[in-house]
Amino acid sequence: MPIETAAPAPPRLFPLHALAAGLDFERYFRWRRARAGDPFYVRFPGFGAVLFTGTPDGARELFRAQANLLEPPRPNPIEPLVGPASLILTSGARHRRDRTLLAPAFHGARIRAYGELIEAATLDEIDGGATSWRPGTRIDSRAVARSITLRVIMEAVFGVRAGERRIAYTAAITEFLTAFSGPLLLAPALRRGAFGRAPWDRFVVAREHLDRLIQADLAERKGTARQDDSDILGLLLSTRYDDGTAPTDAELGDQLRTLLVAGHETTATSLVWALYHLHRAPEALRRLRAELGAAGDSPTDLAGLPYLDAVCQETLRLHPPVPIVLRRVTEPVTLRGVRVPAGDTMGLALPLLHSDPDTWVDAARFRPERFLDRRYGPFELAPYGGGHRRCVGASLADYELRIVLATLLRRVRLALPSRYARGRAPLSVPHNIATGPHRSIPFDVVE
């Protein structure tokens, strides 16, 4: 039996702590650990206290905890986005069943088949997107990254390549994500209607519109879908559970909405941060350009480049798209020697794990070379979570980030405005399901 120690005191003056966390999430977590040690408690609005750790030992305990004792915390801040049947929110046998259903969509061969799709989506954005890429123009990196990843996810999930369907999906997804604002994410009390005029009303209308598009595609594709279809929708419609039954339309709708949300915002955010750090580190950018210049032209060639891989891993270390991992326990467990009662929640703070001084030297610095020097274990680096609930789409996210970044750097040359090239890095704040820069980072097109 693990030795139990006294539980740390939860923070008092809760509203002030919530405000501090909302203003600068990473700084608040570091301050809390400096005052309380590890593990430590953090309180979230409408959610209660969470016992957090930020060490490799703590990550090992959390990720290796018995799967049957863990479930997603409720109420969950992202449930309105992804739906109650989403893989992110299910647990136990239901989670294992749904993960088995979705996993084939992210196997290696299928992921590699998306390479040309990803490259084409990036080139389409450069050559014909809403943004002008002529030398002398300034681009909004967040808008560009979202546009590219949205093109990829629409084609990978639904097979939507062009025409009116893409226009309709683009508008619906953009409105859906925009409507779920930070206050709705962080303050469940605001999720109430007010005669059709409240932010919650706007979000519900946007969600219903997106769901109508998804359900129309499901109805159209039923009976014709095959497992060798190139898009994920076809695969899901042709797959059955072990008992021979099929998921309901509502369940498929939640899974598809989850793929749209998670596969869009998270990769877009990572791309923005990768471009930002590379253009503040001239030697790293030169080294990566040299590697790309000597590589073959196929997406598979690009995805296997060691320094490109190191750049992407370093970006994810500094900026994990979803920076906290939460597990609600159904029976008492211990985390770092502290008892977590049944019904309470424990968590892993990835910014702390990814800057642990015993693992990471000069952790605040963007230094991709550290990933060429050694390999890091799953309890040292966990940008997609870990254990039995590790993100099922992690392999696609990794592959997409590498191909898009490589394609952009081979095709255009960018520069950061001086304010961003030398100033302090923007704060990271919640954006729907992910966290990202609190303001967009512009780039100037050089050539």
C-alpha positions as CSV (number, residue, x, y, z in Angstrom):
1,M,0.0,0.0,0.0
2,P,1.3,3.5,-0.8
3,I,2.2,5.7,2.1
4,E,-0.4,8.5,2.5
5,T,0.6,12.0,3.5
6,A,-1.5,14.9,4.6
7,A,-3.6,16.5,1.9
8,P,-2.5,20.0,0.8
9,A,-4.9,22.8,1.6
10,P,-7.1,23.9,-1.3
11,P,-6.7,27.6,-2.2
12,R,-8.8,30.1,-0.3
13,L,-10.1,33.4,-1.9
14,F,-11.3,31.2,-4.8
15,P,-12.5,34.0,-7.1
16,L,-9.1,35.7,-7.0
17,H,-7.4,32.3,-7.9
18,A,-9.9,31.7,-10.7
19,L,-9.1,35.2,-12.1
20,A,-5.4,34.6,-11.8
21,A,-5.6,31.3,-13.6
22,G,-7.7,32.8,-16.4
23,L,-5.2,35.7,-17.0
24,D,-2.1,33.5,-17.1
25,F,-2.7,29.8,-16.8
26,E,0.9,28.6,-16.8
27,R,2.2,31.2,-14.5
28,Y,-0.6,30.5,-12.0
29,F,0.2,26.8,-12.0
30,R,3.9,27.4,-11.3
31,W,3.0,29.8,-8.5
32,R,0.6,27.3,-6.9
33,R,3.2,24.6,-6.9
34,A,5.9,26.9,-5.6
35,R,3.6,27.7,-2.6
36,A,2.0,24.3,-2.0
37,G,4.5,21.8,-3.4
38,D,3.5,18.8,-5.5
39,P,0.8,17.7,-5.5
40,F,-1.4,20.8,-5.0
41,Y,-5.0,21.8,-5.3
42,V,-6.6,24.1,-7.9
43,R,-10.3,25.0,-8.0
44,F,-12.3,25.5,-11.2
45,P,-15.7,27.4,-11.4
46,G,-18.6,25.0,-11.0
47,F,-16.2,22.1,-10.9
48,G,-14.6,21.8,-7.5
49,A,-11.1,21.2,-6.3
50,V,-8.6,19.1,-8.4
51,L,-5.5,17.6,-7.0
52,F,-2.7,18.3,-9.5
53,T,0.7,16.9,-10.1
54,G,3.4,18.1,-12.5
55,T,6.2,15.5,-12.1
56,P,7.1,12.3,-14.1
57,D,6.3,10.2,-11.0
58,G,2.9,11.8,-10.7
59,A,2.3,11.3,-14.5
60,R,3.2,7.6,-14.1
61,E,0.8,7.2,-11.2
62,L,-2.1,8.9,-13.0
63,F,-1.6,7.2,-16.4
64,R,-1.1,3.8,-14.8
65,A,-4.1,4.0,-12.5
66,Q,-6.6,1.2,-13.1
67,A,-8.9,2.1,-16.0
68,N,-12.0,0.8,-14.3
69,L,-11.5,3.4,-11.5
70,L,-11.3,6.4,-13.7
71,E,-13.8,8.5,-15.7
72,P,-13.9,11.9,-17.2
73,P,-14.9,14.6,-14.7
74,R,-18.4,15.9,-14.8
75,P,-19.8,18.5,-15.4
76,N,-17.3,18.7,-18.3
77,P,-16.5,22.1,-19.8
78,I,-16.4,20.8,-23.3
79,E,-19.5,18.6,-23.3
80,P,-21.6,21.2,-25.1
81,L,-19.1,21.1,-28.0
82,V,-18.5,17.4,-28.4
83,G,-21.7,15.8,-27.0
84,P,-22.3,13.2,-24.2
85,A,-21.5,10.2,-26.5
86,S,-18.1,11.6,-27.5
87,L,-15.1,9.3,-26.9
88,I,-13.6,12.1,-24.8
89,L,-16.4,11.8,-22.2
90,T,-17.3,8.1,-22.1
91,S,-15.7,5.7,-19.7
92,G,-15.5,2.0,-18.8
93,A,-16.8,-0.6,-21.3
94,R,-18.5,2.1,-23.3
95,H,-15.1,3.9,-23.8
96,R,-13.3,0.7,-24.8
97,R,-16.1,-0.2,-27.3
98,D,-16.1,3.3,-28.9
99,R,-12.3,3.5,-29.0
100,T,-12.2,0.1,-30.8
101,L,-14.6,1.5,-33.3
102,L,-12.6,4.7,-34.0
103,A,-9.0,3.3,-33.8
104,P,-8.9,1.8,-37.3
105,A,-9.4,5.3,-38.7
106,F,-6.0,6.3,-37.3
107,H,-3.8,3.3,-38.2
108,G,-0.5,4.0,-39.8
109,A,-1.4,3.1,-43.4
110,R,-4.5,5.2,-43.4
111,I,-2.7,8.1,-41.8
112,R,0.0,8.0,-44.5
113,A,-2.7,8.0,-47.2
114,Y,-3.7,11.4,-46.0
115,G,-0.3,12.9,-46.8
116,E,-1.1,14.1,-50.2
117,L,-4.4,15.5,-49.0
118,I,-2.6,17.5,-46.3
119,E,0.0,18.8,-48.7
120,A,-2.7,19.8,-51.2
121,A,-4.8,21.6,-48.6
122,T,-1.7,23.6,-47.6
123,L,-0.9,24.5,-51.2
124,D,-4.6,25.4,-51.9
125,E,-4.5,27.8,-49.0
126,I,-1.3,29.5,-50.3
127,D,-2.4,29.6,-53.9
128,G,-6.1,30.3,-53.6
129,G,-7.2,30.9,-50.1
130,A,-8.8,34.0,-48.7
131,T,-5.4,35.3,-47.6
132,S,-3.0,36.9,-50.1
133,W,0.5,35.4,-49.9
134,R,2.1,38.0,-52.2
135,P,5.5,39.5,-50.9
136,G,4.9,42.5,-48.7
137,T,1.5,41.3,-47.4
138,R,0.8,40.4,-43.8
139,I,-1.0,37.2,-42.9
140,D,-3.0,36.3,-39.8
141,S,-1.3,33.0,-38.8
142,R,-4.3,31.8,-36.7
143,A,-6.7,32.3,-39.6
144,V,-4.4,30.6,-42.0
145,A,-3.7,27.7,-39.7
146,R,-7.4,27.2,-39.0
147,S,-8.2,27.3,-42.7
148,I,-5.7,24.7,-43.6
149,T,-6.6,22.3,-40.8
150,L,-10.3,22.8,-41.5
151,R,-9.7,21.8,-45.1
152,V,-7.8,18.7,-44.0
153,I,-10.4,17.6,-41.4
154,M,-13.4,18.2,-43.7
155,E,-11.8,16.0,-46.4
156,A,-10.4,13.4,-44.1
157,V,-13.6,13.0,-42.1
158,F,-16.4,13.7,-44.7
159,G,-14.6,13.5,-48.1
160,V,-15.6,17.2,-48.7
161,R,-13.2,18.6,-51.2
162,A,-14.8,21.6,-52.9
163,G,-18.1,23.1,-53.9
164,E,-21.2,24.1,-52.0
165,R,-20.7,21.4,-49.3
166,R,-17.3,22.7,-48.3
167,I,-18.6,26.3,-48.2
168,A,-21.5,25.2,-46.0
169,Y,-19.4,23.1,-43.7
170,T,-16.7,25.9,-43.4
171,A,-19.3,28.4,-42.4
172,A,-21.1,26.1,-40.0
173,I,-18.0,24.9,-38.2
174,T,-16.5,28.4,-38.0
175,E,-19.7,29.8,-36.4
176,F,-20.0,26.8,-34.1
177,L,-16.5,27.2,-32.7
178,T,-16.7,31.0,-32.5
179,A,-20.0,30.8,-30.6
180,F,-18.5,28.7,-27.9
181,S,-16.7,31.6,-26.2
182,G,-14.3,31.5,-23.3
183,P,-16.9,32.5,-20.8
184,L,-19.2,29.7,-21.9
185,L,-16.3,27.3,-21.5
186,L,-15.2,28.4,-18.1
187,A,-18.5,29.5,-16.5
188,P,-21.3,26.8,-16.8
189,A,-23.7,29.2,-15.1
190,L,-23.8,31.2,-18.4
191,R,-25.2,28.3,-20.3
192,R,-28.7,29.6,-20.2
193,G,-30.9,31.1,-22.8
194,A,-32.4,34.6,-22.7
195,F,-35.2,34.9,-25.3
196,G,-32.8,34.0,-28.1
197,R,-30.3,36.8,-27.4
198,A,-27.8,35.3,-24.9
199,P,-24.4,33.8,-26.0
200,W,-25.8,30.4,-25.1
201,D,-28.7,30.8,-27.5
202,R,-26.3,31.7,-30.3
203,F,-24.2,28.6,-29.6
204,V,-27.2,26.3,-29.6
205,V,-28.4,27.6,-32.9
206,A,-24.9,27.1,-34.4
207,R,-24.6,23.6,-33.0
208,E,-28.0,22.6,-34.4
209,H,-27.1,23.9,-37.8
210,L,-23.8,21.9,-37.9
211,D,-25.7,18.8,-36.6
212,R,-28.1,19.1,-39.5
213,L,-25.3,19.0,-42.0
214,I,-23.7,16.0,-40.3
215,Q,-27.0,14.1,-40.1
216,A,-27.7,14.8,-43.7
217,D,-24.3,13.3,-44.7
218,L,-25.0,10.2,-42.5
219,A,-28.4,9.7,-44.2
220,E,-26.9,10.1,-47.6
221,R,-24.0,7.7,-47.1
222,K,-25.8,4.9,-45.2
223,G,-25.9,1.7,-47.2
224,T,-23.1,2.7,-49.6
225,A,-20.2,3.2,-47.2
226,R,-17.4,0.7,-47.2
227,Q,-14.4,0.1,-44.9
228,D,-12.0,1.0,-47.8
229,D,-13.6,4.4,-48.2
230,S,-10.9,7.1,-48.1
231,D,-12.8,9.2,-45.5
232,I,-13.5,8.4,-41.9
233,L,-17.2,8.7,-42.2
234,G,-17.3,5.8,-44.6
235,L,-15.2,3.7,-42.3
236,L,-17.4,4.4,-39.3
237,L,-20.6,3.8,-41.1
238,S,-19.3,0.4,-42.3
239,T,-17.9,-0.7,-38.9
240,R,-19.8,-2.7,-36.3
241,Y,-19.3,-3.3,-32.6
242,D,-18.3,-6.8,-31.5
243,D,-21.9,-7.8,-31.0
244,G,-22.8,-6.9,-34.6
245,T,-24.7,-3.7,-33.7
246,A,-24.0,-0.3,-35.2
247,P,-23.7,3.1,-33.4
248,T,-26.8,5.3,-33.5
249,D,-26.9,8.4,-35.7
250,A,-26.8,10.5,-32.5
251,E,-23.7,8.6,-31.3
252,L,-22.0,8.9,-34.7
253,G,-22.9,12.6,-34.7
254,D,-21.1,13.2,-31.4
255,Q,-18.0,11.3,-32.6
256,L,-17.9,13.2,-35.9
257,R,-18.3,16.5,-34.1
258,T,-15.5,15.6,-31.8
259,L,-13.2,14.8,-34.7
260,L,-14.1,18.1,-36.3
261,V,-13.4,20.1,-33.1
262,A,-10.4,18.3,-31.8
263,G,-8.8,17.7,-35.2
264,H,-9.1,21.3,-36.2
265,E,-8.3,23.7,-33.4
266,T,-5.5,21.7,-31.7
267,T,-3.3,21.2,-34.8
268,A,-3.9,24.8,-36.0
269,T,-2.7,26.1,-32.6
270,S,0.4,23.9,-32.7
271,L,1.2,25.1,-36.2
272,V,1.0,28.8,-35.1
273,W,3.4,28.1,-32.2
274,A,5.9,26.2,-34.4
275,L,6.0,29.1,-36.9
276,Y,6.4,31.6,-34.1
277,H,9.3,29.9,-32.4
278,L,11.1,29.0,-35.6
279,H,11.0,32.7,-36.7
280,R,12.5,33.7,-33.3
281,A,15.3,31.2,-33.6
282,P,17.2,31.9,-36.9
283,E,19.6,29.0,-36.5
284,A,16.8,26.5,-36.0
285,L,15.0,27.9,-39.0
286,R,18.1,27.7,-41.2
287,R,18.8,24.1,-40.1
288,L,15.2,23.0,-40.8
289,R,15.2,24.7,-44.2
290,A,18.4,22.9,-45.1
291,E,16.9,19.6,-44.1
292,L,13.8,20.3,-46.1
293,G,15.8,21.3,-49.1
294,A,17.7,18.1,-49.2
295,A,14.6,15.9,-48.7
296,G,12.4,14.1,-51.2
297,D,9.1,15.5,-52.4
298,S,6.7,13.0,-51.0
299,P,4.8,13.6,-47.8
300,T,6.2,10.4,-46.4
301,D,9.8,11.6,-47.0
302,L,9.0,14.9,-45.2
303,A,7.3,13.3,-42.2
304,G,10.3,11.2,-41.4
305,L,12.8,14.0,-41.2
306,P,14.6,14.0,-37.8
307,Y,15.0,17.8,-37.3
308,L,11.4,18.5,-38.5
309,D,10.3,15.9,-35.9
310,A,12.4,17.5,-33.2
311,V,10.9,21.0,-34.0
312,C,7.4,19.6,-33.7
313,Q,8.1,17.8,-30.5
314,E,9.7,20.8,-29.0
315,T,6.7,22.9,-30.0
316,L,4.3,20.4,-28.3
317,R,6.5,20.3,-25.2
318,L,6.3,24.1,-24.8
319,H,2.7,24.4,-25.9
320,P,0.6,21.2,-25.4
321,P,-2.7,21.9,-27.1
322,V,-4.7,20.7,-24.1
323,P,-2.5,21.6,-21.1
324,I,-4.3,19.6,-18.3
325,V,-5.3,16.0,-18.0
326,L,-8.2,15.3,-15.7
327,R,-9.4,12.0,-14.2
328,R,-12.4,11.6,-11.8
329,V,-11.9,8.6,-9.6
330,T,-14.8,6.2,-8.7
331,E,-12.9,4.6,-5.8
332,P,-10.3,6.0,-3.5
333,V,-6.7,6.2,-4.9
334,T,-3.5,8.0,-4.0
335,L,-1.6,10.5,-6.1
336,R,1.9,11.3,-4.9
337,G,1.0,10.0,-1.5
338,V,-2.2,12.1,-1.1
339,R,-5.5,10.3,-0.8
340,V,-8.1,11.2,-3.5
341,P,-11.6,10.2,-2.3
342,A,-14.1,8.5,-4.6
343,G,-15.9,11.2,-6.6
344,D,-12.9,13.7,-6.5
345,T,-10.7,14.6,-9.5
346,M,-7.0,14.3,-10.0
347,G,-5.0,16.0,-12.8
348,L,-1.7,16.4,-14.5
349,A,-0.4,19.9,-15.4
350,L,1.5,19.4,-18.6
351,P,3.3,22.8,-18.5
352,L,4.8,21.7,-15.2
353,L,5.7,18.2,-16.5
354,H,7.2,19.6,-19.7
355,S,9.5,21.9,-17.7
356,D,10.4,19.6,-14.9
357,P,14.1,20.5,-14.0
358,D,15.1,16.9,-13.5
359,T,14.2,16.1,-17.1
360,W,14.5,19.3,-19.1
361,V,17.6,21.5,-19.2
362,D,16.9,25.2,-19.9
363,A,13.3,24.2,-20.2
364,A,12.0,27.7,-21.1
365,R,14.1,27.9,-24.2
366,F,13.0,26.6,-27.7
367,R,15.7,24.1,-28.4
368,P,14.7,21.3,-30.8
369,E,18.1,19.7,-30.6
370,R,17.2,18.2,-27.2
371,F,15.1,15.7,-29.1
372,L,18.0,14.6,-31.2
373,D,20.2,14.0,-28.1
374,R,17.8,11.6,-26.4
375,R,14.4,10.0,-26.4
376,Y,11.8,11.0,-23.7
377,G,9.4,8.6,-22.1
378,P,5.6,8.9,-22.0
379,F,5.8,10.1,-18.3
380,E,8.1,12.9,-19.3
381,L,6.5,14.1,-22.5
382,A,2.7,13.8,-22.9
383,P,1.2,16.4,-25.2
384,Y,-1.7,14.1,-26.1
385,G,-2.3,12.7,-22.6
386,G,-1.5,9.1,-21.8
387,G,-2.6,5.8,-20.6
388,H,-5.8,4.2,-21.9
389,R,-7.3,7.6,-22.7
390,R,-4.4,9.0,-24.8
391,C,-5.8,11.0,-27.7
392,V,-6.9,8.5,-30.4
393,G,-6.1,10.9,-33.2
394,A,-2.6,11.8,-31.9
395,S,-0.9,10.1,-34.9
396,L,-2.9,12.1,-37.4
397,A,-2.2,15.3,-35.5
398,D,1.5,14.6,-35.5
399,Y,1.6,13.7,-39.2
400,E,-0.5,16.7,-40.2
401,L,1.6,19.2,-38.2
402,R,4.8,17.9,-39.9
403,I,3.5,18.0,-43.5
404,V,1.8,21.4,-43.2
405,L,4.8,23.0,-41.5
406,A,7.2,21.5,-44.1
407,T,5.1,22.5,-47.0
408,L,4.7,26.1,-45.8
409,L,8.5,26.5,-45.2
410,R,9.4,25.1,-48.6
411,R,6.9,27.3,-50.4
412,V,7.1,30.7,-48.7
413,R,9.4,32.8,-46.6
414,L,7.9,34.6,-43.7
415,A,9.2,37.1,-41.1
416,L,7.8,38.1,-37.7
417,P,7.1,41.8,-37.1
418,S,9.7,43.3,-34.7
419,R,7.2,43.4,-31.9
420,Y,6.8,39.7,-32.0
421,A,10.3,38.8,-33.0
422,R,11.9,40.3,-29.9
423,G,9.1,40.8,-27.4
424,R,7.6,38.4,-24.8
425,A,5.7,35.4,-26.0
426,P,1.9,35.9,-26.1
427,L,0.0,34.3,-23.2
428,S,-1.8,31.0,-23.9
429,V,-5.5,31.1,-23.2
430,P,-8.4,28.7,-23.9
431,H,-9.8,28.5,-27.4
432,N,-12.7,26.0,-27.5
433,I,-11.1,22.6,-26.9
434,A,-7.5,23.8,-27.0
435,T,-5.3,26.7,-25.7
436,G,-3.4,29.0,-27.9
437,P,-2.0,32.6,-28.1
438,H,-4.4,35.1,-26.7
439,R,-4.1,37.2,-29.8
440,S,-3.2,36.2,-33.4
441,I,0.4,36.3,-34.4
442,P,1.0,38.1,-37.7
443,F,3.7,37.2,-40.2
444,D,5.0,39.3,-43.2
445,V,5.4,37.4,-46.5
446,V,9.0,38.0,-47.7
447,E,8.9,35.8,-50.8
